Amino acid sequence: MRCHYCDQGCNLDEGKTGICGTYHLSEGRVLERFPYRWSSYFASHIESLPFFHAYPGSRALLVGTAGCNASCRYCSNAYVARTDPATFRYFQMEPEALVRKARLASCHSIIFGINEPTVSFPSFRDLALAAHAAGLQAGCLTNGCMTGTVAEEMAQVCDFVNLSVKSLSEEFYRDYIGIDAAKTVLRNLKTLAAGCHVEVTTPIIQSVNDIEIPEIAAFIRSIDSNIPWHVFRLLPEYEMKDERYPDIEEITSLLTGACKHLPYIYFSNFAGSQWTDTRCPSCGRAVITRISPGGCGAKLTGYHLDGDRCPTCGTKIPVLGGHRPWDQEGTA
């Protein structure tokens, strides 16, 4: 029997697992091997994950499990994503118990983002449903390498998703991600964007996929020009730790040209970035301001929208939910 969670479609003979190591066949059914076992959980600014256009300023409980259905050569979470899930030291917690942890920490949402949610999808789905039942939002970060059926279900249970579009090229996915998945990811981006709030992230490898910046921007625009696009320079990690650091000025030059396609482009994983504010596409006013401390995402410093509109010219700015300050209590 083939696994139906991602497009790899691994054969799961009795007693064997697929490439992610998290599903197996039991009595003719594909089941999770480690349901409700989590690698970590902690509270974080939603902008640091990054989500810039969903509940700005809010506090999120970030959770994850272990394992992945891809093998990125530059994985920054390899100690979790590239480990054998059977050897990982988890803690067991039912979804309702994890939701109680989120509420005790005054979180407004729960976001699966330590590793790929597709490899623990039944547990994540149950967690998202439990979060909604308690009045919290639910979201995830995903590589998009899932079946169309799972993408549709993810759009139903998530309020917001950040999907990583690493390239438009199957060759890139084959060489750097370890799987042929470009078409799958682009298909699932369309599905998710039709069903929930979506933001896109693209890690840039100098002289490899930086030339794709205009094409990726145009593809995102073909789906919805209001989709926020987060671009990161890929810092040397894991199997690529000896690579040179990408040049900030060169990437900035390419992004400046891409702005004609997309009004909400962010480039934030270096200290002092000027690409972290949300600006009104009509008058140019900074309507949401942020600072970049150097890591992924940013930190909110000011929210200046009048409802969902620019206070200067009245242009509507696409933001899911309203401003929720970090120190504001979550749903009680």
C-alpha positions in Angstrom: 0.0 0.0 0.0 1.2 3.5 -0.8 1.4 6.3 1.7 -1.2 9.0 0.7 0.2 12.0 2.7 2.8 13.2 0.2 3.4 12.9 -3.5 6.4 10.6 -2.9 3.8 7.8 -2.5 6.1 5.5 -0.6 5.3 1.8 -0.6 4.7 0.8 3.0 5.1 -2.9 3.3 4.2 -4.4 6.6 7.0 -3.4 9.1 8.6 -0.8 6.8 8.4 3.0 6.6 8.8 5.5 3.8 11.4 8.3 3.4 10.1 10.4 6.3 10.0 7.4 8.7 6.8 8.6 10.4 4.1 6.4 8.8 3.7 2.7 8.7 1.1 0.1 7.6 -1.0 -1.5 10.3 -3.8 -3.9 9.6 -4.2 -2.5 6.1 -4.2 1.2 7.2 -1.5 3.9 6.9 -1.0 5.2 10.4 1.3 7.6 12.3 4.1 5.8 14.2 4.4 8.5 16.8 1.0 10.3 17.3 0.9 13.2 19.7 4.6 13.1 20.3 6.2 16.5 20.0 9.9 17.6 19.8 9.3 21.0 21.4 7.0 23.9 22.0 7.6 27.6 22.9 6.0 31.0 22.5 7.2 33.3 19.8 6.3 36.5 18.0 4.2 35.6 14.9 6.4 37.9 12.8 9.5 35.8 13.6 8.1 32.7 12.0 7.5 34.6 9.6 3.9 35.8 9.2 3.7 39.5 8.5 0.1 39.8 7.3 -1.6 37.5 9.9 -2.6 38.8 13.4 0.3 41.3 13.6 2.0 41.5 17.0 0.4 38.3 18.3 1.9 35.6 20.4 2.1 32.1 18.8 2.9 28.7 20.4 5.4 27.1 17.9 5.3 23.3 17.9 6.8 20.5 15.9 7.6 16.8 15.8 10.6 15.1 14.0 11.4 13.9 10.5 10.8 15.3 7.0 9.7 14.1 3.6 12.6 16.1 1.9 16.3 16.1 2.4 17.4 19.7 1.9 21.2 20.1 1.7 21.0 23.4 3.6 18.5 22.4 6.3 18.8 24.7 9.3 16.7 22.4 11.5 18.6 19.2 10.5 18.9 18.1 14.2 15.1 17.6 14.2 14.1 17.3 10.5 16.9 15.0 9.4 17.1 12.7 12.5 15.6 9.3 12.6 12.1 9.9 14.1 12.3 6.5 15.9 15.3 7.6 18.0 14.1 11.1 18.9 13.3 11.9 22.5 9.7 13.2 22.4 7.3 14.3 25.0 3.8 12.9 24.8 0.9 15.4 24.9 -2.7 15.2 23.7 -3.9 18.1 21.6 -6.1 19.5 24.3 -3.2 19.5 26.8 -1.0 21.4 24.3 -3.9 23.9 23.8 -4.0 24.5 27.5 -0.3 25.2 27.4 -0.9 27.8 24.7 -3.7 29.5 26.7 -1.6 29.5 29.9 1.1 31.4 27.9 -1.5 33.8 26.6 -0.9 32.7 23.0 -3.4 33.7 20.3 -2.5 30.8 17.9 -0.7 27.5 17.6 1.7 27.1 14.6 3.4 23.9 13.5 6.8 25.0 12.3 9.8 23.1 13.7 9.7 20.4 10.9 7.3 19.5 8.1 3.7 19.1 9.3 2.9 16.7 6.4 4.9 14.0 8.2 2.7 14.2 11.3 -0.5 15.4 9.6 -3.1 13.5 11.7 -1.6 14.9 14.9 -1.4 18.4 13.5 -5.0 18.2 12.2 -6.2 17.2 15.6 -4.2 19.9 17.2 -5.6 22.6 14.8 -9.2 21.4 15.5 -8.5 21.5 19.3 -7.1 25.0 18.9 -10.2 26.2 17.0 -12.4 24.7 19.7 -10.6 26.8 22.3 -10.9 30.0 20.2 -7.3 30.0 19.0 -6.0 30.3 15.4 -3.9 27.5 13.8 -1.3 27.6 11.2 1.8 26.0 9.8 5.1 26.3 7.9 5.3 23.8 5.1 7.5 22.7 2.2 4.4 22.1 0.2 5.4 18.5 -0.7 2.0 16.9 0.0 -0.8 15.3 -2.0 -3.5 17.4 -3.3 -6.0 15.9 -0.8 -3.8 16.8 2.1 -3.3 20.3 0.7 -7.1 20.7 0.6 -7.5 19.5 4.1 -4.6 21.7 5.3 -6.4 24.7 3.8 -9.5 23.7 5.8 -7.9 23.3 9.2 -5.4 26.2 9.0 -6.2 29.9 9.3 -2.8 30.7 7.7 0.1 28.9 6.0 3.6 29.9 5.1 4.7 27.8 2.1 8.3 27.5 0.9 8.7 27.9 -2.8 12.3 27.1 -3.2 12.5 27.2 -7.0 10.4 26.7 -10.1 12.8 24.1 -11.4 12.5 20.3 -10.9 16.3 20.2 -11.4 16.8 22.4 -8.3 14.5 20.3 -6.2 16.2 17.2 -7.3 19.7 18.5 -6.6 19.1 20.6 -3.4 15.9 19.2 -1.9 16.4 15.5 -2.8 13.0 15.1 -4.4 11.1 16.1 -7.6 8.5 18.4 -6.2 8.4 21.7 -8.0 5.1 21.0 -9.8 3.6 19.6 -6.6 4.6 22.7 -4.6 3.2 25.1 -7.2 0.0 23.1 -7.4 -0.4 23.1 -3.7 0.3 26.8 -3.4 -2.7 27.5 -5.6 -4.9 25.1 -3.5 -3.8 26.7 -0.2 -4.2 30.3 -1.5 -7.8 29.5 -2.5 -8.6 28.1 1.0 -6.8 30.2 3.6 -4.4 33.0 4.2 -1.0 32.2 2.5 2.5 33.7 2.7 5.4 32.4 0.7 9.0 32.0 1.6 12.0 31.5 -0.7 15.5 30.8 0.5 18.1 32.2 -2.0 21.3 30.4 -2.9 23.7 32.7 -4.6 24.3 31.9 -8.3 21.8 29.0 -8.1 18.2 30.2 -7.7 18.7 34.0 -7.4 18.2 34.2 -11.2 14.7 32.9 -10.6 13.6 35.8 -8.4 11.7 37.6 -11.3 10.0 34.4 -12.4 8.9 33.4 -8.9 7.5 36.8 -8.3 5.5 36.6 -11.5 4.2 33.2 -10.6 3.0 34.4 -7.2 1.4 37.3 -8.8 -0.5 35.0 -11.2 -2.2 33.5 -8.2 -2.7 36.7 -6.1 -0.6 39.8 -6.1 -1.4 40.4 -2.5 0.4 37.3 -1.3 3.3 38.4 1.0 6.7 37.1 -0.2 9.5 36.5 2.3 13.0 36.2 0.7 15.9 34.9 2.8 19.5 34.7 1.9 20.4 31.1 2.5 23.0 31.0 5.3 25.5 28.1 5.0 24.1 25.2 7.0 24.2 21.4 7.2 25.8 19.9 4.0 26.4 23.4 2.6 28.2 24.9 5.5 31.2 25.7 3.5 29.4 27.8 0.9 29.9 31.5 0.8 27.3 33.9 2.3 24.9 35.4 -0.3 25.5 39.0 -1.1 22.8 41.3 0.3 23.2 44.0 -2.3 22.9 41.7 -5.2 19.7 40.1 -3.9 18.4 43.6 -3.1 18.9 44.7 -6.7 16.9 41.7 -8.0 14.1 42.2 -5.5 13.8 45.9 -6.4 12.9 44.8 -9.9 10.5 42.2 -8.6 8.5 44.9 -6.7 6.7 45.7 -10.0 5.1 42.2 -9.7 4.4 42.1 -5.9 3.7 45.0 -3.5 4.6 43.0 -0.3 8.1 41.7 -0.6 10.2 41.2 2.5 14.0 40.5 2.9 14.7 40.3 6.6 17.3 37.8 7.7 20.1 40.3 8.3 20.4 43.1 10.9 19.3 46.5 9.8 17.2 45.4 6.8 15.0 48.1 5.3 12.8 45.4 3.8 10.7 44.6 6.8 8.0 47.3 6.8 4.6 46.9 5.1 4.1 49.9 2.9 0.9 51.1 1.2 1.2 50.3 -2.5 -0.7 53.4 -3.4 1.0 56.2 -1.4 4.1 54.5 0.0 3.4 55.1 3.7 4.8 52.6 6.2 1.6 51.2 7.7 3.2 48.4 9.7 6.8 48.9 10.9 9.2 46.1 12.0 12.8 45.7 12.8 15.1 42.8 11.8 17.4 41.6 14.6 19.2 39.4 12.1 17.4 36.1 12.2 14.4 34.9 10.2 11.4 37.2 10.3 11.3 40.4 12.3 9.7 42.1 15.3 6.7 44.5 15.2 7.4 48.1 16.2 4.3 49.9 15.0 0.8 49.2 13.7 -0.7 52.3 11.9 -3.6 50.9 9.9 -7.0 52.5 10.3 -8.9 49.2 10.5 -7.6 47.5 7.4 -6.8 50.7 5.5 -3.9 53.1 5.0 -4.6 56.1 7.2 -3.2 58.4 4.6 -5.0 57.4 1.4 -7.5 54.8 2.4 -6.1 51.9 0.4 -7.1 48.5 1.8 -4.1 46.5 3.1 -4.6 42.7 3.1 -4.1 41.7 6.8 -5.8 38.7 8.3 -7.2 39.6 11.7 -6.4 42.8 13.6 -3.5 44.0 15.7 -2.9 41.8 18.7 -0.2 43.1 20.9 2.3 40.6 22.3 1.3 41.4 25.9 -2.4 41.2 25.2 -4.1 38.1 26.7 -5.0 35.3 24.4 -8.5 33.9 24.2 -9.5 32.9 27.7 
